[in-house]
């Protein structure tokens, strides 16, 4: 099965949820220690197991469980097995805040992974900060997750700003001088991503002939697309996700536009769309990467889950995240304070996404993340040298 690769809610929701949690910031919940005996080291997972984003929660769980199995087979964390506690947030801001309250109040939890979206993670951040519980939003690409967070918010996801700055640069380097653009008209993701693309396009001399804000819930994009390509741009860029990109590229071809398409994601509806063939984007992870660590991971994943025919960046990101958390715990200890100390010291952790992971301590994100040009061929994404 091929599946998808990757608004801040009202601050008052998070603020109200903090009430009554002050004690957790200085009590046992903030400093629980799993050093005695061989008790498990517990990490929490805030993710969707039901609702419209449940597929992502399933992908994360498969990768987490594989990584936990490997870590425990290798002795765990100083002899302590790793175990995960899952809570269903539905990747909804209100639910993620409730999940954060529960995790902060659970003395056994040393770190929390999640949520799937920045929109769900950011409102919960003040809760985790108040509880001195590290929130590892490994899938959160909104720069605000870390930039407006505290020392308790960390991510190994490349930001939307970096992704779409790269996209503008890459397109220009291909000798293309003009593009039409569609972007998701969402305040928390699409608009900031488009603004980053627009700023870089202006800097490098890439002309945007027209840009149209769209919604991922729409079924008919033709009026917007007709406007976007009216001046016959050399290429077209969609800033969005896989399902909406699948509809857009199909309708773009239907109205007669045949220029290069930059966009889409490694996701079933897009990869299986005939008109998506030849789409180009920048990938953090490619299962076709011949690097030994990548192929070992892909082989292990498919062995554990033979029903899965594709391994995407979602699984790879979660797999990496578990190993980074374990390494931090080995360095700093398994208490909440120890985990935070470990994150401030981890260096060159083996990674199937980046090769090695070291955090930029000023941003609490991966230092110098790289994207690989990729193209959709025969329904699969492969490295592109064009």
C-alpha positions as CSV (number, residue, x, y, z in Angstrom):
1,X,0.0,0.0,0.0
2,X,1.3,3.4,-1.0
3,X,0.6,6.1,1.5
4,X,1.1,9.8,2.1
5,X,4.5,11.4,3.0
6,X,3.6,15.1,5.4
7,X,-3.4,26.7,12.1
8,X,-2.3,27.0,15.2
9,X,-5.4,26.7,17.3
10,X,-6.6,29.5,19.6
11,X,-4.0,30.1,22.3
12,X,-6.8,30.2,24.9
13,X,-7.5,26.5,24.4
14,X,-3.9,25.6,25.5
15,X,-3.9,28.3,28.2
16,X,-7.0,27.0,29.8
17,X,-5.7,23.4,29.7
18,X,-2.6,24.5,31.6
19,X,-4.6,25.3,34.7
20,X,-4.0,22.8,37.4
21,X,-0.8,21.5,35.8
22,X,1.7,23.7,37.6
23,X,2.3,21.0,40.1
24,X,3.3,18.6,37.4
25,X,6.1,20.9,36.4
26,X,7.9,20.5,39.6
27,X,6.5,17.2,40.9
28,X,7.2,13.5,40.2
29,X,5.6,13.8,36.7
30,X,8.5,16.1,35.6
31,X,11.3,14.1,37.1
32,X,10.2,10.5,37.0
33,X,13.2,8.1,36.9
34,X,13.2,4.6,35.5
35,X,16.7,3.7,36.7
36,X,15.7,1.1,39.3
37,X,15.5,-2.5,38.4
38,X,14.6,-3.4,34.8
39,X,11.4,-1.4,34.6
40,X,10.4,-0.2,31.2
41,X,11.2,3.2,29.9
42,X,7.9,4.7,28.6
43,X,7.5,7.1,25.7
44,X,4.1,8.5,24.9
45,X,2.7,8.7,21.4
46,X,0.1,11.4,20.5
47,X,-1.3,10.4,17.1
48,X,-4.5,9.7,15.2
49,X,-5.7,6.2,15.6
50,X,-9.2,7.1,14.5
51,X,-10.6,9.8,12.2
52,X,-9.4,11.2,8.9
53,X,-5.7,11.1,9.8
54,X,-5.7,7.5,11.1
55,X,-3.6,6.2,8.2
56,X,-0.7,8.3,9.5
57,X,-1.1,7.0,13.0
58,X,-1.0,3.5,11.6
59,X,2.2,4.2,9.7
60,X,3.9,5.7,12.7
61,X,2.9,2.8,14.9
62,X,4.3,0.2,12.5
63,X,7.7,2.1,12.3
64,X,7.8,2.7,16.1
65,X,7.0,-0.9,16.9
66,X,9.8,-2.1,14.5
67,X,12.3,0.3,16.1
68,X,11.3,-0.7,19.7
69,X,11.6,-4.4,18.7
70,X,15.2,-3.7,17.5
71,X,16.2,-1.6,20.5
72,X,14.9,-4.1,23.0
73,X,16.6,-7.0,21.2
74,X,19.8,-5.0,21.6
75,X,19.4,-4.6,25.3
76,X,17.1,-1.6,25.5
77,X,18.3,1.4,27.4
78,X,21.0,0.2,29.8
79,X,19.0,-3.0,30.3
80,X,15.6,-1.3,30.5
81,X,13.1,-2.3,27.8
82,X,11.4,0.5,25.8
83,X,7.6,0.6,25.8
84,X,5.1,3.0,24.2
85,X,1.9,4.4,25.5
86,X,-0.5,5.5,22.7
87,X,-3.3,8.1,23.0
88,X,-5.6,8.9,20.1
89,X,-5.5,12.6,19.4
90,X,-7.2,12.3,16.0
91,X,-4.6,15.0,15.1
92,X,-7.2,17.5,16.3
93,X,-6.0,20.5,18.4
94,X,-8.6,20.0,21.1
95,X,-7.9,16.3,21.4
96,X,-4.1,16.8,21.4
97,X,-4.4,19.2,24.3
98,X,-6.3,16.6,26.3
99,X,-3.7,14.0,25.4
100,X,-1.0,16.3,26.6
101,X,-2.7,16.8,29.9
102,X,-2.9,13.0,30.3
103,X,0.8,12.4,29.4
104,X,2.1,15.2,31.6
105,X,0.2,13.7,34.5
106,X,1.6,10.3,34.0
107,X,4.8,10.1,36.0
108,X,6.1,7.1,34.0
109,X,6.3,9.0,30.7
110,X,9.7,10.4,29.9
111,X,9.1,11.8,26.4
112,X,6.2,12.2,23.9
113,X,6.2,11.7,20.2
114,X,3.8,13.7,18.0
115,X,1.5,15.0,16.8
116,X,1.1,14.2,13.1
117,X,0.4,17.8,12.3
118,X,1.8,21.1,13.5
119,X,-1.7,22.3,13.9
120,X,-2.3,19.7,16.5
121,X,1.1,19.9,18.1
122,X,1.5,23.6,18.6
123,X,-1.6,24.1,20.9
124,X,-0.4,21.3,23.1
125,X,3.1,22.7,23.4
126,X,2.4,24.9,26.5
127,X,1.1,21.8,28.3
128,X,4.3,19.9,27.7
129,X,6.4,22.9,28.6
130,X,4.6,23.4,31.9
131,X,5.1,19.7,32.6
132,X,8.8,19.8,31.6
133,X,8.0,16.9,29.2
134,X,9.9,16.9,25.9
135,X,7.6,17.0,22.9
136,X,9.2,15.4,19.9
137,X,7.2,16.6,16.9
138,X,9.3,14.6,14.4
139,X,6.7,15.2,11.7
140,X,6.1,18.9,12.3
141,X,7.3,21.1,9.4
142,X,5.7,24.4,10.5
143,X,8.7,26.5,11.6
144,X,6.6,27.9,14.5
145,X,6.6,24.6,16.3
146,X,10.2,25.1,17.4
147,X,10.7,28.8,16.6
148,X,7.9,29.8,18.9
149,X,8.2,26.9,21.2
150,X,10.6,26.3,24.2
151,X,13.5,24.0,24.9
152,X,10.9,21.2,25.2
153,X,9.9,21.3,21.5
154,X,12.2,19.4,19.1
155,X,11.7,18.2,15.5
156,X,13.6,16.2,12.9
157,X,11.3,17.4,10.1
158,X,12.6,19.8,7.5
159,X,10.5,23.0,7.7
160,X,8.1,24.1,5.0
161,X,10.2,27.3,4.6
162,X,13.3,25.3,3.8
163,X,11.4,22.9,1.5
164,X,9.8,25.6,-0.7
165,X,12.9,27.7,-0.7
166,X,14.7,24.6,-2.1
167,X,11.9,24.1,-4.6
168,X,12.2,27.7,-6.0
169,X,16.0,27.3,-6.2
170,X,15.8,23.9,-7.9
171,X,13.3,25.0,-10.5
172,X,15.3,28.0,-11.5
173,X,18.4,25.9,-11.8
174,X,16.6,23.8,-14.3
175,X,16.5,26.8,-16.6
176,X,12.9,27.5,-16.0
177,X,12.0,31.2,-15.8
178,X,8.2,31.2,-15.1
179,X,5.8,29.2,-13.1
180,X,2.1,29.1,-12.3
181,X,1.3,28.2,-8.7
182,X,-1.6,26.8,-6.7
183,X,-1.3,26.5,-2.9
184,X,-3.4,25.4,0.0
185,X,-5.1,28.5,1.4
186,X,-4.5,27.6,5.0
187,X,-3.0,29.9,7.6
188,X,-1.0,27.3,9.4
189,X,0.7,25.6,6.5
190,X,-0.2,26.5,2.9
191,X,0.1,30.3,3.1
192,X,3.5,30.4,5.0
193,X,4.8,27.7,2.6
194,X,3.8,29.8,-0.4
195,X,5.2,32.9,1.1
196,X,8.6,31.2,1.5
197,X,8.4,30.0,-2.2
198,X,7.4,33.5,-3.4
199,X,10.2,35.2,-1.5
200,X,12.9,32.8,-2.9
201,X,11.4,33.0,-6.4
202,X,11.7,36.8,-6.3
203,X,15.3,36.5,-5.1
204,X,16.4,34.1,-7.8
205,X,14.4,35.7,-10.6
206,X,11.8,33.0,-11.0
207,X,8.6,34.7,-12.3
208,X,5.2,33.7,-10.8
209,X,2.7,34.4,-13.5
210,X,-0.2,33.8,-11.2
211,X,-0.8,32.1,-7.8
212,X,-4.2,30.7,-6.7
213,X,-5.1,29.8,-3.2
214,X,-7.2,26.6,-3.1
215,X,-8.8,24.2,-0.5
216,X,-8.0,20.5,-0.2
217,X,-11.7,19.8,0.2
218,X,-12.5,21.1,-3.3
219,X,-13.3,18.8,-6.2
220,X,-13.2,21.3,-9.1
221,X,-10.0,23.4,-9.4
222,X,-10.4,24.2,-13.1
223,X,-11.4,27.9,-12.7
224,X,-8.3,28.5,-10.5
225,X,-6.0,26.5,-12.7
226,X,-7.2,28.2,-15.9
227,X,-6.2,31.5,-14.3
228,X,-2.9,30.2,-13.1
229,X,-1.8,29.1,-16.5
230,X,-3.4,31.8,-18.6
231,X,0.0,33.4,-19.2
232,X,1.5,30.1,-20.3
233,X,4.2,29.5,-17.6
234,X,6.9,27.1,-18.3
235,X,6.1,24.9,-15.3
236,X,3.5,24.5,-12.6
237,X,4.0,24.3,-8.9
238,X,1.4,22.9,-6.4
239,X,2.1,23.6,-2.7
240,X,0.0,21.1,-0.9
241,X,-0.5,17.4,-0.1
242,X,-1.0,14.2,-2.2
243,X,-4.7,13.9,-2.5
244,X,-5.3,17.5,-3.6
245,X,-2.3,17.3,-5.9
246,X,-3.8,14.2,-7.6
247,X,-6.9,16.1,-8.4
248,X,-5.0,19.2,-9.5
249,X,-2.6,17.5,-11.8
250,X,-5.4,15.6,-13.5
251,X,-7.5,18.8,-14.0
252,X,-4.4,20.7,-15.1
253,X,-3.8,18.2,-17.9
254,X,-7.5,18.2,-18.7
255,X,-7.5,21.9,-19.5
256,X,-4.6,21.4,-21.8
257,X,-1.5,22.4,-19.8
258,X,1.4,20.2,-20.5
259,X,4.3,21.9,-18.7
260,X,6.4,20.2,-16.0
261,X,4.6,19.6,-12.7
262,X,6.3,20.2,-9.4
263,X,4.4,18.8,-6.4
264,X,2.7,15.8,-5.1
265,X,3.8,13.3,-2.4
266,X,4.4,9.6,-1.9
267,X,0.8,8.8,-1.3
268,X,-1.6,6.3,-2.9
269,X,-4.0,8.6,-4.7
270,X,-1.2,10.7,-6.2
271,X,1.2,7.9,-7.1
272,X,-1.7,6.0,-8.8
273,X,-2.8,9.0,-10.9
274,X,-1.9,8.6,-14.5
275,X,-1.4,12.3,-15.1
276,X,1.0,12.5,-12.1
277,X,3.7,10.5,-13.9
278,X,6.8,12.6,-14.3
279,X,6.0,14.9,-11.3
280,X,9.0,16.3,-9.5
281,X,9.7,17.2,-5.9
282,X,12.3,17.2,-3.2
283,X,12.3,14.1,-1.0
284,X,13.8,13.7,2.5
285,X,13.5,9.9,2.1
286,X,13.5,7.5,-0.8
287,X,13.0,3.8,-0.3
288,X,15.0,3.3,-3.5
289,X,18.1,4.9,-1.9
290,X,20.9,2.3,-2.3
291,X,22.5,3.3,1.0
292,X,22.9,0.2,3.2
293,X,21.1,1.7,6.3
294,X,18.1,2.5,4.1
295,X,17.9,-0.9,2.4
296,X,18.4,-2.7,5.7
297,X,15.5,-0.6,7.1
298,X,13.3,-1.2,4.1
299,X,14.0,-5.0,4.2
300,X,13.3,-5.2,7.9
301,X,10.1,-3.2,7.6
302,X,8.7,-5.4,4.7
303,X,9.7,-8.5,6.6
304,X,7.7,-7.4,9.6
305,X,4.8,-6.1,7.6
306,X,4.6,-8.2,4.4
307,X,1.3,-6.6,3.5
308,X,3.0,-3.2,3.0
309,X,4.4,-2.9,-0.5
310,X,5.8,0.7,0.0
311,X,7.9,2.4,2.7
312,X,7.6,6.1,2.8
313,X,9.0,9.1,4.7
314,X,6.4,8.7,7.3
315,X,7.6,5.3,8.4
316,X,11.2,6.4,8.1
317,X,10.7,9.6,10.1
318,X,9.1,7.7,13.0
319,X,11.7,5.0,12.9
320,X,14.5,7.6,13.1
321,X,12.7,9.4,15.9
322,X,12.5,6.4,18.2
323,X,16.2,5.8,17.8
324,X,17.1,9.4,18.4
325,X,15.0,9.4,21.7
326,X,16.7,6.2,22.8
327,X,20.2,7.7,22.1
328,X,19.2,10.8,24.1
329,X,18.1,8.6,27.0
330,X,21.4,6.7,27.0
331,X,23.3,9.9,27.1
332,X,21.3,11.9,29.7
333,X,19.2,9.4,31.5
334,X,15.6,8.2,31.4
335,X,14.0,10.9,33.6
336,X,12.4,13.9,31.9
337,X,15.3,16.1,32.8
338,X,17.7,13.4,31.5
339,X,15.9,13.1,28.2
340,X,16.1,16.9,27.7
341,X,19.8,16.9,28.6
342,X,20.4,14.1,26.1
343,X,18.7,15.9,23.3
344,X,21.1,18.8,23.9
345,X,24.1,16.4,23.4
346,X,23.1,13.8,20.8
347,X,25.3,13.9,17.7
348,X,25.6,11.9,14.5
349,X,22.8,9.5,15.4
350,X,22.4,7.0,12.5
351,X,19.4,7.9,10.3
352,X,17.6,6.3,7.4
353,X,16.4,9.8,6.4
354,X,19.5,11.9,6.7
355,X,22.3,9.5,7.1
356,X,23.1,11.0,10.5
357,X,21.2,13.3,12.8
358,X,22.7,16.1,14.8
359,X,20.5,18.9,16.1
360,X,21.2,22.6,15.6
361,X,20.8,23.7,19.2
362,X,19.6,27.2,18.2
363,X,16.7,25.8,16.2
364,X,16.2,22.4,17.9
365,X,15.9,20.9,14.4
366,X,18.2,18.8,12.2
367,X,21.4,20.7,11.2
368,X,21.7,21.1,7.5
369,X,18.9,18.8,6.3
370,X,19.1,17.8,2.7
371,X,16.4,17.2,0.0
372,X,16.9,14.9,-3.0
373,X,15.4,15.7,-6.3
374,X,12.9,12.9,-7.1
375,X,10.6,12.0,-10.0
376,X,7.5,9.8,-10.1
377,X,8.2,6.9,-12.5
378,X,5.8,4.0,-13.0
379,X,4.0,4.8,-9.7
380,X,7.2,5.1,-7.6
381,X,9.5,7.9,-6.6
382,X,13.1,7.7,-7.6
383,X,16.1,10.0,-7.5
384,X,16.1,12.5,-10.4
385,X,19.2,13.8,-12.1
386,X,17.5,16.0,-14.7
